[in-house]
């Protein structure tokens, strides 16, 4: 796989970050991928990103936030 990406696509591969993983143990851009009971895949927020999202929503929706 590495030969194909480097040779044909002319991309660099970071070997420290690259790995073959079980799909349930994967995190990508703050999201986790999991498999449901019906063998379909879904996305979930990673806990740290969920907390950032909640804080940002609370900051935006405050009554004293000047948005107009």
mmCIF file as Biopython writes it, N, C-alpha, C and O atoms, coordinates in Angstrom:
data_model
#
loop_
_atom_site.group_PDB
_atom_site.id
_atom_site.type_symbol
_atom_site.label_atom_id
_atom_site.label_alt_id
_atom_site.label_comp_id
_atom_site.label_asym_id
_atom_site.label_entity_id
_atom_site.label_seq_id
_atom_site.pdbx_PDB_ins_code
_atom_site.Cartn_x
_atom_site.Cartn_y
_atom_site.Cartn_z
_atom_site.occupancy
_atom_site.B_iso_or_equiv
_atom_site.auth_seq_id
_atom_site.auth_asym_id
_atom_site.pdbx_PDB_model_num
ATOM 1   N N  . UNK A ? 1  ? 0.822   -1.183 0.000  1.0 0.0 1  A 1 
ATOM 2   C CA . UNK A ? 1  ? 0.000   0.000  0.000  1.0 0.0 1  A 1 
ATOM 3   C C  . UNK A ? 1  ? 0.870   1.252  0.000  1.0 0.0 1  A 1 
ATOM 4   O O  . UNK A ? 1  ? 0.589   2.224  -0.702 1.0 0.0 1  A 1 
ATOM 5   N N  . UNK A ? 2  ? 1.914   1.209  0.788  1.0 0.0 2  A 1 
ATOM 6   C CA . UNK A ? 2  ? 2.814   2.352  0.874  1.0 0.0 2  A 1 
ATOM 7   C C  . UNK A ? 2  ? 3.444   2.644  -0.488 1.0 0.0 2  A 1 
ATOM 8   O O  . UNK A ? 2  ? 3.561   3.802  -0.887 1.0 0.0 2  A 1 
ATOM 9   N N  . UNK A ? 3  ? 3.848   1.594  -1.195 1.0 0.0 3  A 1 
ATOM 10  C CA . UNK A ? 3  ? 4.455   1.772  -2.515 1.0 0.0 3  A 1 
ATOM 11  C C  . UNK A ? 3  ? 3.489   2.441  -3.493 1.0 0.0 3  A 1 
ATOM 12  O O  . UNK A ? 3  ? 3.890   3.293  -4.286 1.0 0.0 3  A 1 
ATOM 13  N N  . UNK A ? 4  ? 2.215   2.049  -3.432 1.0 0.0 4  A 1 
ATOM 14  C CA . UNK A ? 4  ? 1.207   2.630  -4.327 1.0 0.0 4  A 1 
ATOM 15  C C  . UNK A ? 4  ? 1.017   4.112  -4.042 1.0 0.0 4  A 1 
ATOM 16  O O  . UNK A ? 4  ? 0.989   4.924  -4.966 1.0 0.0 4  A 1 
ATOM 17  N N  . UNK A ? 5  ? 0.885   4.471  -2.761 1.0 0.0 5  A 1 
ATOM 18  C CA . UNK A ? 5  ? 0.648   5.871  -2.388 1.0 0.0 5  A 1 
ATOM 19  C C  . UNK A ? 5  ? 1.850   6.731  -2.749 1.0 0.0 5  A 1 
ATOM 20  O O  . UNK A ? 5  ? 1.688   7.822  -3.295 1.0 0.0 5  A 1 
ATOM 21  N N  . UNK A ? 6  ? 3.037   6.261  -2.455 1.0 0.0 6  A 1 
ATOM 22  C CA . UNK A ? 6  ? 4.244   7.042  -2.735 1.0 0.0 6  A 1 
ATOM 23  C C  . UNK A ? 6  ? 4.561   7.032  -4.225 1.0 0.0 6  A 1 
ATOM 24  O O  . UNK A ? 6  ? 4.874   8.078  -4.795 1.0 0.0 6  A 1 
ATOM 25  N N  . UNK A ? 7  ? 4.486   5.872  -4.862 1.0 0.0 7  A 1 
ATOM 26  C CA . UNK A ? 7  ? 4.879   5.747  -6.262 1.0 0.0 7  A 1 
ATOM 27  C C  . UNK A ? 7  ? 3.869   6.335  -7.228 1.0 0.0 7  A 1 
ATOM 28  O O  . UNK A ? 7  ? 4.220   7.184  -8.048 1.0 0.0 7  A 1 
ATOM 29  N N  . UNK A ? 8  ? 2.630   5.903  -7.147 1.0 0.0 8  A 1 
ATOM 30  C CA . UNK A ? 8  ? 1.630   6.325  -8.133 1.0 0.0 8  A 1 
ATOM 31  C C  . UNK A ? 8  ? 0.997   7.669  -7.813 1.0 0.0 8  A 1 
ATOM 32  O O  . UNK A ? 8  ? 0.792   8.486  -8.710 1.0 0.0 8  A 1 
ATOM 33  N N  . UNK A ? 9  ? 0.688   7.905  -6.559 1.0 0.0 9  A 1 
ATOM 34  C CA . UNK A ? 9  ? -0.006  9.140  -6.186 1.0 0.0 9  A 1 
ATOM 35  C C  . UNK A ? 9  ? 0.955   10.269 -5.840 1.0 0.0 9  A 1 
ATOM 36  O O  . UNK A ? 9  ? 0.544   11.421 -5.701 1.0 0.0 9  A 1 
ATOM 37  N N  . UNK A ? 10 ? 2.229   9.940  -5.701 1.0 0.0 10 A 1 
ATOM 38  C CA . UNK A ? 10 ? 3.275   10.930 -5.390 1.0 0.0 10 A 1 
ATOM 39  C C  . UNK A ? 10 ? 2.988   11.691 -4.094 1.0 0.0 10 A 1 
ATOM 40  O O  . UNK A ? 10 ? 3.170   12.907 -4.026 1.0 0.0 10 A 1 
ATOM 41  N N  . UNK A ? 11 ? 2.540   10.967 -3.069 1.0 0.0 11 A 1 
ATOM 42  C CA . UNK A ? 11 ? 2.254   11.556 -1.759 1.0 0.0 11 A 1 
ATOM 43  C C  . UNK A ? 11 ? 3.263   11.064 -0.746 1.0 0.0 11 A 1 
ATOM 44  O O  . UNK A ? 11 ? 3.830   9.982  -0.898 1.0 0.0 11 A 1 
ATOM 45  N N  . UNK A ? 12 ? 3.486   11.851 0.279  1.0 0.0 12 A 1 
ATOM 46  C CA . UNK A ? 12 ? 4.358   11.434 1.372  1.0 0.0 12 A 1 
ATOM 47  C C  . UNK A ? 12 ? 3.537   10.668 2.393  1.0 0.0 12 A 1 
ATOM 48  O O  . UNK A ? 12 ? 2.363   10.978 2.596  1.0 0.0 12 A 1 
ATOM 49  N N  . UNK A ? 13 ? 4.130   9.675  3.037  1.0 0.0 13 A 1 
ATOM 50  C CA . UNK A ? 13 ? 3.458   8.873  4.051  1.0 0.0 13 A 1 
ATOM 51  C C  . UNK A ? 13 ? 4.191   9.054  5.367  1.0 0.0 13 A 1 
ATOM 52  O O  . UNK A ? 13 ? 5.400   8.833  5.444  1.0 0.0 13 A 1 
ATOM 53  N N  . UNK A ? 14 ? 3.465   9.455  6.403  1.0 0.0 14 A 1 
ATOM 54  C CA . UNK A ? 14 ? 4.031   9.579  7.737  1.0 0.0 14 A 1 
ATOM 55  C C  . UNK A ? 14 ? 3.892   8.223  8.420  1.0 0.0 14 A 1 
ATOM 56  O O  . UNK A ? 14 ? 2.793   7.844  8.824  1.0 0.0 14 A 1 
ATOM 57  N N  . UNK A ? 15 ? 4.982   7.498  8.549  1.0 0.0 15 A 1 
ATOM 58  C CA . UNK A ? 15 ? 4.939   6.136  9.072  1.0 0.0 15 A 1 
ATOM 59  C C  . UNK A ? 15 ? 4.590   6.085  10.552 1.0 0.0 15 A 1 
ATOM 60  O O  . UNK A ? 15 ? 4.107   5.060  11.033 1.0 0.0 15 A 1 
ATOM 61  N N  . UNK A ? 16 ? 4.824   7.169  11.283 1.0 0.0 16 A 1 
ATOM 62  C CA . UNK A ? 16 ? 4.461   7.198  12.699 1.0 0.0 16 A 1 
ATOM 63  C C  . UNK A ? 16 ? 2.951   7.232  12.892 1.0 0.0 16 A 1 
ATOM 64  O O  . UNK A ? 16 ? 2.428   6.638  13.835 1.0 0.0 16 A 1 
ATOM 65  N N  . UNK A ? 17 ? 2.251   7.925  12.000 1.0 0.0 17 A 1 
ATOM 66  C CA . UNK A ? 17 ? 0.801   8.043  12.116 1.0 0.0 17 A 1 
ATOM 67  C C  . UNK A ? 17 ? 0.057   6.955  11.357 1.0 0.0 17 A 1 
ATOM 68  O O  . UNK A ? 17 ? -1.099  6.664  11.667 1.0 0.0 17 A 1 
ATOM 69  N N  . UNK A ? 18 ? 0.693   6.359  10.382 1.0 0.0 18 A 1 
ATOM 70  C CA . UNK A ? 18 ? 0.034   5.362  9.543  1.0 0.0 18 A 1 
ATOM 71  C C  . UNK A ? 18 ? -0.033  4.031  10.272 1.0 0.0 18 A 1 
ATOM 72  O O  . UNK A ? 18 ? 0.927   3.607  10.915 1.0 0.0 18 A 1 
ATOM 73  N N  . UNK A ? 19 ? -1.189  3.377  10.159 1.0 0.0 19 A 1 
ATOM 74  C CA . UNK A ? 19 ? -1.351  2.059  10.768 1.0 0.0 19 A 1 
ATOM 75  C C  . UNK A ? 19 ? -2.602  1.412  10.208 1.0 0.0 19 A 1 
ATOM 76  O O  . UNK A ? 19 ? -3.501  2.084  9.704  1.0 0.0 19 A 1 
ATOM 77  N N  . UNK A ? 20 ? -2.640  0.098  10.307 1.0 0.0 20 A 1 
ATOM 78  C CA . UNK A ? 20 ? -3.849  -0.646 9.977  1.0 0.0 20 A 1 
ATOM 79  C C  . UNK A ? 20 ? -4.538  -0.905 11.303 1.0 0.0 20 A 1 
ATOM 80  O O  . UNK A ? 20 ? -3.968  -1.533 12.195 1.0 0.0 20 A 1 
ATOM 81  N N  . UNK A ? 21 ? -5.765  -0.420 11.431 1.0 0.0 21 A 1 
ATOM 82  C CA . UNK A ? 21 ? -6.478  -0.511 12.706 1.0 0.0 21 A 1 
ATOM 83  C C  . UNK A ? 21 ? -7.858  -1.100 12.516 1.0 0.0 21 A 1 
ATOM 84  O O  . UNK A ? 21 ? -8.432  -1.044 11.429 1.0 0.0 21 A 1 
ATOM 85  N N  . UNK A ? 22 ? -8.379  -1.661 13.583 1.0 0.0 22 A 1 
ATOM 86  C CA . UNK A ? 22 ? -9.780  -2.059 13.632 1.0 0.0 22 A 1 
ATOM 87  C C  . UNK A ? 22 ? -10.611 -0.788 13.574 1.0 0.0 22 A 1 
ATOM 88  O O  . UNK A ? 22 ? -10.273 0.204  14.221 1.0 0.0 22 A 1 
ATOM 89  N N  . UNK A ? 23 ? -11.686 -0.806 12.812 1.0 0.0 23 A 1 
ATOM 90  C CA . UNK A ? 23 ? -12.442 0.411  12.563 1.0 0.0 23 A 1 
ATOM 91  C C  . UNK A ? 23 ? -13.020 1.016  13.845 1.0 0.0 23 A 1 
ATOM 92  O O  . UNK A ? 23 ? -13.241 2.226  13.892 1.0 0.0 23 A 1 
ATOM 93  N N  . UNK A ? 24 ? -13.265 0.239  14.854 1.0 0.0 24 A 1 
ATOM 94  C CA . UNK A ? 24 ? -13.809 0.755  16.107 1.0 0.0 24 A 1 
ATOM 95  C C  . UNK A ? 24 ? -12.798 1.501  16.947 1.0 0.0 24 A 1 
ATOM 96  O O  . UNK A ? 24 ? -13.172 2.197  17.891 1.0 0.0 24 A 1 
ATOM 97  N N  . UNK A ? 25 ? -11.524 1.371  16.622 1.0 0.0 25 A 1 
ATOM 98  C CA . UNK A ? 25 ? -10.471 2.025  17.400 1.0 0.0 25 A 1 
ATOM 99  C C  . UNK A ? 25 ? -9.850  3.187  16.652 1.0 0.0 25 A 1 
ATOM 100 O O  . UNK A ? 25 ? -8.699  3.545  16.899 1.0 0.0 25 A 1 
ATOM 101 N N  . UNK A ? 26 ? -10.595 3.769  15.749 1.0 0.0 26 A 1 
ATOM 102 C CA . UNK A ? 26 ? -10.036 4.796  14.899 1.0 0.0 26 A 1 
ATOM 103 C C  . UNK A ? 26 ? -10.607 6.163  15.239 1.0 0.0 26 A 1 
ATOM 104 O O  . UNK A ? 26 ? -11.801 6.301  15.502 1.0 0.0 26 A 1 
ATOM 105 N N  . UNK A ? 27 ? -9.751  7.162  15.233 1.0 0.0 27 A 1 
ATOM 106 C CA . UNK A ? 27 ? -10.173 8.542  15.444 1.0 0.0 27 A 1 
ATOM 107 C C  . UNK A ? 27 ? -9.644  9.360  14.274 1.0 0.0 27 A 1 
ATOM 108 O O  . UNK A ? 27 ? -8.477  9.249  13.899 1.0 0.0 27 A 1 
ATOM 109 N N  . UNK A ? 28 ? -10.520 10.181 13.705 1.0 0.0 28 A 1 
ATOM 110 C CA . UNK A ? 28 ? -10.134 10.972 12.547 1.0 0.0 28 A 1 
ATOM 111 C C  . UNK A ? 28 ? -10.757 12.345 12.661 1.0 0.0 28 A 1 
ATOM 112 O O  . UNK A ? 28 ? -11.981 12.472 12.655 1.0 0.0 28 A 1 
ATOM 113 N N  . UNK A ? 29 ? -9.933  13.377 12.764 1.0 0.0 29 A 1 
ATOM 114 C CA . UNK A ? 29 ? -10.381 14.765 12.842 1.0 0.0 29 A 1 
ATOM 115 C C  . UNK A ? 29 ? -11.385 14.996 13.960 1.0 0.0 29 A 1 
ATOM 116 O O  . UNK A ? 29 ? -12.339 15.758 13.800 1.0 0.0 29 A 1 
ATOM 117 N N  . UNK A ? 30 ? -11.171 14.343 15.085 1.0 0.0 30 A 1 
ATOM 118 C CA . UNK A ? 30 ? -12.030 14.560 16.248 1.0 0.0 30 A 1 
ATOM 119 C C  . UNK A ? 30 ? -13.273 13.711 16.280 1.0 0.0 30 A 1 
ATOM 120 O O  . UNK A ? 30 ? -14.103 13.878 17.172 1.0 0.0 30 A 1 
ATOM 121 N N  . UNK A ? 31 ? -13.430 12.804 15.335 1.0 0.0 31 A 1 
ATOM 122 C CA . UNK A ? 31 ? -14.570 11.911 15.298 1.0 0.0 31 A 1 
ATOM 123 C C  . UNK A ? 31 ? -14.097 10.474 15.430 1.0 0.0 31 A 1 
ATOM 124 O O  . UNK A ? 31 ? -13.006 10.121 14.983 1.0 0.0 31 A 1 
ATOM 125 N N  . UNK A ? 32 ? -14.919 9.662  16.040 1.0 0.0 32 A 1 
ATOM 126 C CA . UNK A ? 32 ? -14.647 8.244  16.115 1.0 0.0 32 A 1 
ATOM 127 C C  . UNK A ? 32 ? -15.598 7.518  15.184 1.0 0.0 32 A 1 
ATOM 128 O O  . UNK A ? 32 ? -16.716 7.976  14.949 1.0 0.0 32 A 1 
ATOM 129 N N  . UNK A ? 33 ? -15.160 6.395  14.656 1.0 0.0 33 A 1 
ATOM 130 C CA . UNK A ? 33 ? -15.992 5.599  13.772 1.0 0.0 33 A 1 
ATOM 131 C C  . UNK A ? 33 ? -16.344 4.321  14.511 1.0 0.0 33 A 1 
ATOM 132 O O  . UNK A ? 33 ? -15.472 3.684  15.103 1.0 0.0 33 A 1 
ATOM 133 N N  . UNK A ? 34 ? -17.609 3.943  14.481 1.0 0.0 34 A 1 
ATOM 134 C CA . UNK A ? 34 ? -18.022 2.735  15.166 1.0 0.0 34 A 1 
ATOM 135 C C  . UNK A ? 34 ? -18.992 1.961  14.288 1.0 0.0 34 A 1 
ATOM 136 O O  . UNK A ? 34 ? -19.570 2.508  13.349 1.0 0.0 34 A 1 
ATOM 137 N N  . UNK A ? 35 ? -19.164 0.683  14.603 1.0 0.0 35 A 1 
ATOM 138 C CA . UNK A ? 35 ? -20.072 -0.189 13.860 1.0 0.0 35 A 1 
ATOM 139 C C  . UNK A ? 35 ? -21.300 -0.457 14.722 1.0 0.0 35 A 1 
ATOM 140 O O  . UNK A ? 35 ? -21.182 -0.785 15.902 1.0 0.0 35 A 1 
ATOM 141 N N  . UNK A ? 36 ? -22.482 -0.314 14.120 1.0 0.0 36 A 1 
ATOM 142 C CA . UNK A ? 36 ? -23.732 -0.556 14.831 1.0 0.0 36 A 1 
ATOM 143 C C  . UNK A ? 36 ? -24.066 -2.045 14.815 1.0 0.0 36 A 1 
ATOM 144 O O  . UNK A ? 36 ? -23.366 -2.840 14.186 1.0 0.0 36 A 1 
ATOM 145 N N  . UNK A ? 37 ? -25.132 -2.413 15.507 1.0 0.0 37 A 1 
ATOM 146 C CA . UNK A ? 37 ? -25.534 -3.827 15.539 1.0 0.0 37 A 1 
ATOM 147 C C  . UNK A ? 37 ? -25.977 -4.329 14.171 1.0 0.0 37 A 1 
ATOM 148 O O  . UNK A ? 37 ? -25.863 -5.518 13.873 1.0 0.0 37 A 1 
ATOM 149 N N  . UNK A ? 38 ? -26.478 -3.427 13.346 1.0 0.0 38 A 1 
ATOM 150 C CA . UNK A ? 38 ? -26.914 -3.824 12.003 1.0 0.0 38 A 1 
ATOM 151 C C  . UNK A ? 38 ? -25.750 -3.785 11.002 1.0 0.0 38 A 1 
ATOM 152 O O  . UNK A ? 38 ? -25.970 -3.767 9.791  1.0 0.0 38 A 1 
ATOM 153 N N  . UNK A ? 39 ? -24.525 -3.772 11.510 1.0 0.0 39 A 1 
ATOM 154 C CA . UNK A ? 39 ? -23.303 -3.794 10.709 1.0 0.0 39 A 1 
ATOM 155 C C  . UNK A ? 39 ? -23.147 -2.577 9.804  1.0 0.0 39 A 1 
ATOM 156 O O  . UNK A ? 39 ? -22.527 -2.666 8.745  1.0 0.0 39 A 1 
ATOM 157 N N  . UNK A ? 40 ? -23.701 -1.455 10.213 1.0 0.0 40 A 1 
ATOM 158 C CA . UNK A ? 40 ? -23.478 -0.189 9.519  1.0 0.0 40 A 1 
ATOM 159 C C  . UNK A ? 40 ? -22.525 0.650  10.337 1.0 0.0 40 A 1 
ATOM 160 O O  . UNK A ? 40 ? -22.317 0.385  11.521 1.0 0.0 40 A 1 
ATOM 161 N N  . UNK A ? 41 ? -21.953 1.645  9.725  1.0 0.0 41 A 1 
ATOM 162 C CA . UNK A ? 41 ? -20.986 2.488  10.418 1.0 0.0 41 A 1 
ATOM 163 C C  . UNK A ? 41 ? -21.617 3.818  10.803 1.0 0.0 41 A 1 
ATOM 164 O O  . UNK A ? 41 ? -22.503 4.323  10.114 1.0 0.0 41 A 1 
ATOM 165 N N  . UNK A ? 42 ? -21.151 4.373  11.905 1.0 0.0 42 A 1 
ATOM 166 C CA . UNK A ? 42 ? -21.625 5.664  12.370 1.0 0.0 42 A 1 
ATOM 167 C C  . UNK A ? 42 ? -20.469 6.496  12.885 1.0 0.0 42 A 1 
ATOM 168 O O  . UNK A ? 42 ? -19.363 5.990  13.073 1.0 0.0 42 A 1 
ATOM 169 N N  . UNK A ? 43 ? -20.729 7.774  13.113 1.0 0.0 43 A 1 
ATOM 170 C CA . UNK A ? 43 ? -19.718 8.685  13.644 1.0 0.0 43 A 1 
ATOM 171 C C  . UNK A ? 43 ? -20.110 9.110  15.044 1.0 0.0 43 A 1 
ATOM 172 O O  . UNK A ? 43 ? -21.294 9.230  15.357 1.0 0.0 43 A 1 
ATOM 173 N N  . UNK A ? 44 ? -19.120 9.336  15.877 1.0 0.0 44 A 1 
ATOM 174 C CA . UNK A ? 44 ? -19.374 9.878  17.200 1.0 0.0 44 A 1 
ATOM 175 C C  . UNK A ? 44 ? -18.326 10.943 17.498 1.0 0.0 44 A 1 
ATOM 176 O O  . UNK A ? 44 ? -17.195 10.874 17.016 1.0 0.0 44 A 1 
ATOM 177 N N  . UNK A ? 45 ? -18.719 11.925 18.296 1.0 0.0 45 A 1 
ATOM 178 C CA . UNK A ? 45 ? -17.776 12.950 18.717 1.0 0.0 45 A 1 
ATOM 179 C C  . UNK A ? 45 ? -16.804 12.356 19.719 1.0 0.0 45 A 1 
ATOM 180 O O  . UNK A ? 45 ? -17.192 11.553 20.567 1.0 0.0 45 A 1 
ATOM 181 N N  . UNK A ? 46 ? -15.567 12.739 19.625 1.0 0.0 46 A 1 
ATOM 182 C CA . UNK A ? 46 ? -14.639 12.410 20.688 1.0 0.0 46 A 1 
ATOM 183 C C  . UNK A ? 46 ? -14.947 13.339 21.857 1.0 0.0 46 A 1 
ATOM 184 O O  . UNK A ? 46 ? -15.366 14.474 21.628 1.0 0.0 46 A 1 
ATOM 185 N N  . UNK A ? 47 ? -14.762 12.913 23.070 1.0 0.0 47 A 1 
ATOM 186 C CA . UNK A ? 47 ? -15.204 13.648 24.261 1.0 0.0 47 A 1 
ATOM 187 C C  . UNK A ? 47 ? -14.644 15.062 24.324 1.0 0.0 47 A 1 
ATOM 188 O O  . UNK A ? 47 ? -15.370 15.991 24.675 1.0 0.0 47 A 1 
ATOM 189 N N  . UNK A ? 48 ? -13.377 15.245 23.994 1.0 0.0 48 A 1 
ATOM 190 C CA . UNK A ? 48 ? -12.776 16.579 24.074 1.0 0.0 48 A 1 
ATOM 191 C C  . UNK A ? 48 ? -13.423 17.532 23.073 1.0 0.0 48 A 1 
ATOM 192 O O  . UNK A ? 48 ? -13.645 18.701 23.389 1.0 0.0 48 A 1 
ATOM 193 N N  . UNK A ? 49 ? -13.726 17.050 21.876 1.0 0.0 49 A 1 
ATOM 194 C CA . UNK A ? 49 ? -14.361 17.902 20.877 1.0 0.0 49 A 1 
ATOM 195 C C  . UNK A ? 49 ? -15.803 18.201 21.246 1.0 0.0 49 A 1 
ATOM 196 O O  . UNK A ? 49 ? -16.301 19.288 20.951 1.0 0.0 49 A 1 
ATOM 197 N N  . UNK A ? 50 ? -16.479 17.265 21.882 1.0 0.0 50 A 1 
ATOM 198 C CA . UNK A ? 50 ? -17.853 17.501 22.311 1.0 0.0 50 A 1 
ATOM 199 C C  . UNK A ? 50 ? -17.890 18.621 23.342 1.0 0.0 50 A 1 
ATOM 200 O O  . UNK A ? 50 ? -18.774 19.476 23.293 1.0 0.0 50 A 1 
ATOM 201 N N  . UNK A ? 51 ? -16.948 18.627 24.269 1.0 0.0 51 A 1 
ATOM 202 C CA . UNK A ? 51 ? -16.893 19.678 25.283 1.0 0.0 51 A 1 
ATOM 203 C C  . UNK A ? 51 ? -16.615 21.036 24.639 1.0 0.0 51 A 1 
ATOM 204 O O  . UNK A ? 51 ? -17.212 22.035 25.040 1.0 0.0 51 A 1 
ATOM 205 N N  . UNK A ? 52 ? -15.730 21.092 23.658 1.0 0.0 52 A 1 
ATOM 206 C CA . UNK A ? 52 ? -15.462 22.341 22.944 1.0 0.0 52 A 1 
ATOM 207 C C  . UNK A ? 52 ? -16.716 22.825 22.230 1.0 0.0 52 A 1 
ATOM 208 O O  . UNK A ? 52 ? -17.019 24.018 22.239 1.0 0.0 52 A 1 
ATOM 209 N N  . UNK A ? 53 ? -17.442 21.903 21.615 1.0 0.0 53 A 1 
ATOM 210 C CA . UNK A ? 53 ? -18.669 22.236 20.900 1.0 0.0 53 A 1 
ATOM 211 C C  . UNK A ? 53 ? -19.719 22.807 21.853 1.0 0.0 53 A 1 
ATOM 212 O O  . UNK A ? 53 ? -20.373 23.798 21.531 1.0 0.0 53 A 1 
ATOM 213 N N  . UNK A ? 54 ? -19.883 22.193 23.012 1.0 0.0 54 A 1 
ATOM 214 C CA . UNK A ? 54 ? -20.861 22.659 24.001 1.0 0.0 54 A 1 
ATOM 215 C C  . UNK A ? 54 ? -20.488 24.048 24.508 1.0 0.0 54 A 1 
ATOM 216 O O  . UNK A ? 54 ? -21.348 24.922 24.615 1.0 0.0 54 A 1 
ATOM 217 N N  . UNK A ? 55 ? -19.209 24.255 24.822 1.0 0.0 55 A 1 
ATOM 218 C CA . UNK A ? 55 ? -18.763 25.571 25.293 1.0 0.0 55 A 1 
ATOM 219 C C  . UNK A ? 55 ? -19.011 26.647 24.239 1.0 0.0 55 A 1 
ATOM 220 O O  . UNK A ? 55 ? -19.464 27.745 24.561 1.0 0.0 55 A 1 
ATOM 221 N N  . UNK A ? 56 ? -18.719 26.332 22.999 1.0 0.0 56 A 1 
ATOM 222 C CA . UNK A ? 56 ? -18.908 27.306 21.917 1.0 0.0 56 A 1 
ATOM 223 C C  . UNK A ? 56 ? -20.391 27.637 21.724 1.0 0.0 56 A 1 
ATOM 224 O O  . UNK A ? 56 ? -20.748 28.798 21.524 1.0 0.0 56 A 1 
ATOM 225 N N  . UNK A ? 57 ? -21.245 26.625 21.783 1.0 0.0 57 A 1 
ATOM 226 C CA . UNK A ? 57 ? -22.695 26.861 21.647 1.0 0.0 57 A 1 
ATOM 227 C C  . UNK A ? 57 ? -23.213 27.725 22.786 1.0 0.0 57 A 1 
ATOM 228 O O  . UNK A ? 57 ? -24.019 28.629 22.567 1.0 0.0 57 A 1 
ATOM 229 N N  . UNK A ? 58 ? -22.756 27.453 23.991 1.0 0.0 58 A 1 
ATOM 230 C CA . UNK A ? 58 ? -23.196 28.253 25.133 1.0 0.0 58 A 1 
ATOM 231 C C  . UNK A ? 58 ? -22.721 29.693 25.002 1.0 0.0 58 A 1 
ATOM 232 O O  . UNK A ? 58 ? -23.453 30.620 25.349 1.0 0.0 58 A 1 
ATOM 233 N N  . UNK A ? 59 ? -21.509 29.888 24.505 1.0 0.0 59 A 1 
ATOM 234 C CA . UNK A ? 59 ? -20.991 31.246 24.343 1.0 0.0 59 A 1 
ATOM 235 C C  . UNK A ? 59 ? -21.776 32.015 23.280 1.0 0.0 59 A 1 
ATOM 236 O O  . UNK A ? 59 ? -22.048 33.204 23.446 1.0 0.0 59 A 1 
ATOM 237 N N  . UNK A ? 60 ? -22.134 31.348 22.209 1.0 0.0 60 A 1 
ATOM 238 C CA . UNK A ? 60 ? -22.862 32.009 21.123 1.0 0.0 60 A 1 
ATOM 239 C C  . UNK A ? 60 ? -24.291 32.332 21.514 1.0 0.0 60 A 1 
ATOM 240 O O  . UNK A ? 60 ? -24.818 33.376 21.129 1.0 0.0 60 A 1 
ATOM 241 N N  . UNK A ? 61 ? -24.929 31.448 22.276 1.0 0.0 61 A 1 
ATOM 242 C CA . UNK A ? 61 ? -26.350 31.620 22.577 1.0 0.0 61 A 1 
ATOM 243 C C  . UNK A ? 61 ? -26.615 32.388 23.868 1.0 0.0 61 A 1 
ATOM 244 O O  . UNK A ? 61 ? -27.760 32.443 24.319 1.0 0.0 61 A 1 
ATOM 245 N N  . UNK A ? 62 ? -25.599 32.978 24.467 1.0 0.0 62 A 1 
ATOM 246 C CA . UNK A ? 62 ? -25.832 33.815 25.650 1.0 0.0 62 A 1 
ATOM 247 C C  . UNK A ? 62 ? -26.658 35.028 25.265 1.0 0.0 62 A 1 
ATOM 248 O O  . UNK A ? 62 ? -26.547 35.524 24.144 1.0 0.0 62 A 1 
ATOM 249 N N  . UNK A ? 63 ? -27.476 35.504 26.172 1.0 0.0 63 A 1 
ATOM 250 C CA . UNK A ? 63 ? -28.313 36.659 25.896 1.0 0.0 63 A 1 
ATOM 251 C C  . UNK A ? 63 ? -27.487 37.921 25.738 1.0 0.0 63 A 1 
ATOM 252 O O  . UNK A ? 63 ? -27.906 38.845 25.041 1.0 0.0 63 A 1 
ATOM 253 N N  . UNK A ? 64 ? -26.334 37.980 26.364 1.0 0.0 64 A 1 
ATOM 254 C CA . UNK A ? 64 ? -25.496 39.178 26.295 1.0 0.0 64 A 1 
ATOM 255 C C  . UNK A ? 64 ? -24.522 39.156 25.113 1.0 0.0 64 A 1 
ATOM 256 O O  . UNK A ? 64 ? -23.714 40.075 24.975 1.0 0.0 64 A 1 
ATOM 257 N N  . UNK A ? 65 ? -24.579 38.149 24.276 1.0 0.0 65 A 1 
ATOM 258 C CA . UNK A ? 65 ? -23.662 38.037 23.134 1.0 0.0 65 A 1 
ATOM 259 C C  . UNK A ? 65 ? -24.150 38.944 22.005 1.0 0.0 65 A 1 
ATOM 260 O O  . UNK A ? 65 ? -25.224 38.702 21.455 1.0 0.0 65 A 1 
ATOM 261 N N  . UNK A ? 66 ? -23.388 39.986 21.644 1.0 0.0 66 A 1 
ATOM 262 C CA . UNK A ? 66 ? -23.839 40.910 20.587 1.0 0.0 66 A 1 
ATOM 263 C C  . UNK A ? 66 ? -23.635 40.306 19.203 1.0 0.0 66 A 1 
ATOM 264 O O  . UNK A ? 66 ? -22.499 40.188 18.743 1.0 0.0 66 A 1 
ATOM 265 N N  . UNK A ? 67 ? -24.686 39.936 18.553 1.0 0.0 67 A 1 
ATOM 266 C CA . UNK A ? 67 ? -24.586 39.288 17.266 1.0 0.0 67 A 1 
ATOM 267 C C  . UNK A ? 67 ? -25.130 40.129 16.127 1.0 0.0 67 A 1 
ATOM 268 O O  . UNK A ? 67 ? -24.841 39.838 14.966 1.0 0.0 67 A 1 
ATOM 269 N N  . UNK A ? 68 ? -25.904 41.158 16.417 1.0 0.0 68 A 1 
ATOM 270 C CA . UNK A ? 68 ? -26.525 41.934 15.347 1.0 0.0 68 A 1 
ATOM 271 C C  . UNK A ? 68 ? -25.687 43.020 14.808 1.0 0.0 68 A 1 
ATOM 272 O O  . UNK A ? 68 ? -26.113 43.737 13.902 1.0 0.0 68 A 1 
#
